[in-house]
Amino acid sequence: MTERPNERSHFLTRFLLASFMLLGLMQPSWGATIEPLKIAGTISASDWGAYQSRFVENTGRVVDNANGNISHSESQGYGMLLAFAADDKGAFEKIWTFTRTEFLIRDDGLAVWKWDPAAKPHVTDRNNASDGDILIAYALAKAGAAWNNRGYTLAAQKLAQAIGKHAIGRNGGSVFLLPGTQGFGPDDRPDGPVINLSYWIFEAFPVLAGLAPEYDWTGVGREGLVLLRQATSGRAGLPADWLSIRSRLQTRPAEGFPPEFGYNSLRIPLYLLRAGMTDVEWLRTAHRRWSSGGEGVSLVNVTTGQVREKLTDRGYMAMSAALACALDGTSVPADLRTFEPDLYYPSTLYLLSMSLIGEKYPKCL
């Protein structure tokens, strides 16, 4: 179909705005500045090859081997972002193709969240997961800008618009990110809205603002920091994975979920670091708890403060090392500098942590 001149002009305007956001020439007025990451070239070919051989099938499906070998929009988004970090255009296209054909099948432009190889049909839950949607859009935008691929940029723009339209909620005068379009809103549950702060991928918000400026990404980011302060004001000083924000005065653990700082929330410090938001005071609390003098990276009951499980996988240790490096300049321990992939999730966090250290804090290596 022939592109009309006004459509081309509209696209170019948005493309330039997104590019400015990617290059760090524009910043949102949050009271917190997000420092853009280059990302490309920050993961070695050997580390990426090890990750691919263990978790990425030839079809482009990224496998969560600790969760019944399913795939989800999060794993596909992480896979695309890591392929971009490795500067592997072929792998990126392969993962994106599987994501586009198998996940982006909803009528609203968002991705389904769960794909099970053992089920027929393979898609077993058509609800979306907003963090997966954001990761996919962010990876597409970064790759589109760096590799001058207009198709990726257009796909990123389309997905960013869908996220803005369907996943940004309002609670009084504030805006927030719904974890999914179904099951979390005020009409879906007595304690709704329910959120998950680990779905706030702060580094992506300026990019999404460039792609879909009609939506209040600045407000979403600002509200995430407000909610984080509220959620960490309790006894444990840690946010629960799932939070009710029905009351604007104070968050509380959502009904029907363990009141736990768990596998979701433990990545919040990494997301803050990757956005360059090292001045967020709560990071010091996380650092104290994760340091050798604390309990380390752990799953914690936020109501009682009791540690349920200490996590010893190297991926979690790499996050702790990234935090110590960013805040105190502590060198990464020698035994953490070799990538040994085992389980999908901590292996992914390992590469995201080491990619950050390599780009922003090379003196720690």
KEBA-786748 format. One record per residue (C-alpha): residue number from 1; x, y, z negated. Coordinates in steps of 0.001 Angstrom, whole numbers, plus 500000, padded with zeros to 6 digits. Each point is the difference from the previous one (the first is absolute). Layout:
     i       px       py       pz
   NUM        X        Y        Z
...
END
This chain:
     i       px       py       pz
     1   500000   500000   500000
     2   501301   503465   500905
     3   500942   502111   496987
     4   498347   503414   500033
     5   502282   503044   499427
     6   498367   500987   496708
     7   500472   496454   498662
     8   503664   500109   500958
     9   500452   503384   498309
    10   498238   498711   496882
    11   502263   496953   499898
    12   503170   502062   500470
    13   499021   502332   497182
    14   499464   497093   497637
    15   503129   498247   501195
    16   502130   503068   499279
    17   498401   500451   496590
    18   500636   496358   499136
    19   503589   500321   501216
    20   500559   503044   497778
    21   498691   498017   497046
    22   502269   497078   500857
    23   503027   502260   500283
    24   499262   501712   496707
    25   499376   503407   501574
    26   496625   500239   498280
    27   499161   499086   496435
    28   496708   499729   498149
    29   499456   502413   497114
    30   499599   497400   497249
    31   502266   501386   497349
    32   502082   496955   500984
    33   502108   499973   503148
    34   500160   496849   502085
    35   503362   499449   501636
    36   499626   498162   503327
    37   501997   496833   500598
    38   501697   499215   503289
    39   499661   496244   499276
    40   501240   498762   503404
    41   503350   498249   499759
    42   499940   499585   496215
    43   499641   496208   499997
    44   502811   497870   501387
    45   499445   497550   502830
    46   501034   497124   497732
    47   497559   500906   497219
    48   497183   500560   502474
    49   500828   496728   501731
    50   499783   498160   496679
    51   496638   501615   499268
    52   498655   499198   503462
    53   501072   496381   499909
    54   498209   499445   496712
    55   496855   502112   500281
    56   499308   501035   503624
    57   498582   497453   502426
    58   500650   500180   503739
    59   496429   501244   500430
    60   500763   503085   497901
    61   498111   498766   496953
    62   501681   500977   496706
    63   499491   497189   497485
    64   499395   500357   496268
    65   501533   496692   498963
    66   499052   500389   496324
    67   496320   500430   500797
    68   498992   496975   502050
    69   501952   501187   503062
    70   497307   502531   500832
    71   500662   503311   501683
    72   498456   503326   499094
    73   499993   503524   501292
    74   502612   500865   497367
    75   502419   497320   501219
    76   499535   501099   503615
    77   500561   503643   499075
    78   503072   499197   497941
    79   501313   497834   502821
    80   499619   502823   502511
    81   501688   502493   497672
    82   502913   497636   499359
    83   500376   499268   503720
    84   500222   503749   500553
    85   502557   500269   497188
    86   502051   497337   501783
    87   499568   501921   503285
    88   498636   496816   501589
    89   497604   501115   502732
    90   499214   496473   501142
    91   499027   498768   496548
    92   497981   503139   499367
    93   497994   499501   503184
    94   499451   496319   499183
    95   498676   500728   496499
    96   497919   502907   501256
    97   498442   497862   502744
    98   498865   497380   497477
    99   498731   502739   497696
   100   498076   501705   502781
   101   498368   496854   501343
   102   499326   498122   496744
   103   499473   502730   497384
   104   498703   503112   501749
   105   496658   498432   500848
   106   497651   502064   497833
   107   497551   502401   501594
   108   501232   502911   497859
   109   503628   499829   501177
   110   501429   498633   496738
   111   501739   496644   499625
   112   498501   496917   498402
   113   502144   499104   497029
   114   500238   496190   499937
   115   500982   497435   502648
   116   500248   496315   499019
   117   501663   497483   502354
   118   498111   497133   498328
   119   496539   501503   500530
   120   497773   500189   503060
   121   499456   502770   500816
   122   503328   501209   498684
   123   498638   503294   498669
   124   498471   499068   496644
   125   499330   503496   498639
   126   499089   502866   502313
   127   500330   502686   497340
   128   502951   502306   500492
   129   502897   500732   497641
   130   500962   503652   500192
   131   503660   499449   499180
   132   500310   497636   502944
   133   498270   502504   502262
   134   502353   502768   498849
   135   503117   497864   500450
   136   498987   499076   503545
   137   499210   503603   500960
   138   503201   501282   498398
   139   502202   497418   501725
   140   498369   500756   503353
   141   500513   503735   499529
   142   503651   499643   499018
   143   500709   497655   502906
   144   498061   502156   502445
   145   501994   503105   499073
   146   503419   498328   499814
   147   499623   497884   503137
   148   497959   502505   502022
   149   497167   497491   500356
   150   496766   501858   500613
   151   497938   496823   499665
   152   501161   499494   496430
   153   499286   503636   499157
   154   496486   499832   501423
   155   499292   496768   498104
   156   501317   501597   496801
   157   497764   503015   500538
   158   496926   497854   500567
   159   500648   497983   496844
   160   500779   503106   497926
   161   496679   501498   501062
   162   498184   496803   499011
   163   501706   499967   496590
   164   499090   503625   499438
   165   496392   499459   501023
   166   499299   496779   498124
   167   502531   499617   497162
   168   500190   503466   498463
   169   497378   500362   497283
   170   498827   502936   497922
   171   499462   500110   496250
   172   498723   503387   498961
   173   502417   502526   501423
   174   502845   497526   500524
   175   500869   497641   502830
   176   501422   496528   499600
   177   500850   496855   501920
   178   497545   497114   499951
   179   501813   496619   499943
   180   497443   498702   502491
   181   496839   501276   501610
   182   497886   497371   498234
   183   499773   499160   496307
   184   501790   502911   498337
   185   497749   503051   500291
   186   497594   501496   497444
   187   497075   498234   501675
   188   501791   496646   500027
   189   500745   499509   496289
   190   498964   501512   496640
   191   503500   501312   499279
   192   500664   501201   503539
   193   501854   501571   501612
   194   502829   497540   499387
   195   503473   500709   501357
   196   503440   498440   500193
   197   502817   502544   499666
   198   502454   497746   501820
   199   498001   500702   503162
   200   501299   503601   499921
   201   502953   499720   502391
   202   501162   503561   499436
   203   502662   500078   502712
   204   497301   499370   502606
   205   497632   502842   499090
   206   501811   502835   501837
   207   500131   497782   503077
   208   496294   499203   499747
   209   499337   503720   499582
   210   501776   500626   503283
   211   497977   497310   501732
   212   496596   500823   498512
   213   500171   503516   498526
   214   496237   500217   499659
   215   500225   497862   496844
   216   501290   501118   496600
   217   503159   497903   499627
   218   501507   502698   497802
   219   497081   499644   497613
   220   500306   496214   500010
   221   503682   500203   499124
   222   499460   502608   497307
   223   497176   498001   498436
   224   502191   496901   499972
   225   502502   501796   497781
   226   497218   501258   497716
   227   498573   496498   499678
   228   503457   498557   499353
   229   500481   502415   497111
   230   496622   499027   498574
   231   500568   496273   500459
   232   503392   500077   498264
   233   498911   501988   496949
   234   498995   496924   498011
   235   501837   497716   497619
   236   502084   498166   502585
   237   500746   503045   502147
   238   499264   497892   503084
   239   497105   500063   502488
   240   497727   497003   500421
   241   499807   498629   503522
   242   496274   500712   500249
   243   498589   503176   498480
   244   496532   501421   499556
   245   499857   503728   500702
   246   496293   500343   499291
   247   500937   502540   497338
   248   502063   502877   501346
   249   501382   500563   496501
   250   501813   496690   499618
   251   500676   496845   501984
   252   499506   496574   498449
   253   500631   496417   501123
   254   497268   498896   502378
   255   497466   497401   498940
   256   500591   496470   501252
   257   503760   500455   500469
   258   502778   499230   497514
   259   501094   503227   498233
   260   503480   499423   501330
   261   502932   501844   501477
   262   500456   497259   502547
   263   501346   499057   503393
   264   498213   502933   501623
   265   501032   502837   497707
   266   503622   498966   499625
   267   500692   501413   503472
   268   498818   503518   499055
   269   503492   501092   498857
   270   501438   498869   503334
   271   497361   501931   501929
   272   500737   503146   497979
   273   503736   499587   500600
   274   499529   499439   503718
   275   498033   503255   500120
   276   502867   501792   498240
   277   497773   500776   497020
   278   502670   499346   497374
   279   498707   502819   497800
   280   496831   498083   499080
   281   500465   499640   496241
   282   498472   496521   499799
   283   502950   498597   501963
   284   502116   500510   496879
   285   497580   497833   498038
   286   500190   497275   502633
   287   503788   500277   500044
   288   500244   499571   496221
   289   497781   496934   500091
   290   501820   498436   502937
   291   503530   500704   498762
   292   502180   497513   498133
   293   498790   501519   496730
   294   496353   499366   500904
   295   498022   496947   501015
   296   500928   500203   503683
   297   497494   499891   502839
   298   497023   498322   498354
   299   496271   499463   500166
   300   498555   501869   497022
   301   496582   500191   498354
   302   499412   503757   499984
   303   497496   499773   497135
   304   502200   498124   497532
   305   503434   500734   501440
   306   500780   496272   499970
   307   502319   498643   502688
   308   498321   497112   501806
   309   502850   499035   502305
   310   503490   501193   500817
   311   500806   499997   503707
   312   503472   498868   500956
   313   499882   499820   503796
   314   502727   502062   501631
   315   497446   502131   501823
   316   498646   501340   496730
   317   503519   500504   498711
   318   500793   501999   503148
   319   497126   502361   499225
   320   501372   500502   496506
   321   503457   500618   501469
   322   498574   502577   502412
   323   498360   501810   497097
   324   503221   500022   497955
   325   501938   501188   503034
   326   497602   502839   500839
   327   499635   501284   496442
   328   503447   499375   498512
   329   502321   499234   502924
   330   500551   496452   498727
   331   501703   497706   502511
   332   498046   497034   501313
   333   501322   496843   498288
   334   502222   497940   502274
   335   497811   496913   499675
   336   497037   501903   501474
   337   501741   501125   503163
   338   499455   496751   501899
   339   496532   499292   501358
   340   498701   496521   499164
   341   496356   499844   501134
   342   497732   497598   498174
   343   496455   501311   499506
   344   498374   502517   502338
   345   499037   502749   497550
   346   503194   500446   497975
   347   502068   499535   503157
   348   498071   502834   501626
   349   500501   502228   496959
   350   503700   499142   500070
   351   500436   501239   503568
   352   497922   503120   499376
   353   502137   500755   496929
   354   503325   499406   501727
   355   498875   501954   503064
   356   499290   502962   497731
   357   503318   499705   498166
   358   501915   499705   503260
   359   498407   503132   501443
   360   499704   502286   496972
   361   502476   498668   497427
   362   502885   498259   501811
   363   502382   500804   497132
   364   498151   497398   497927
   365   501164   497239   502353
END
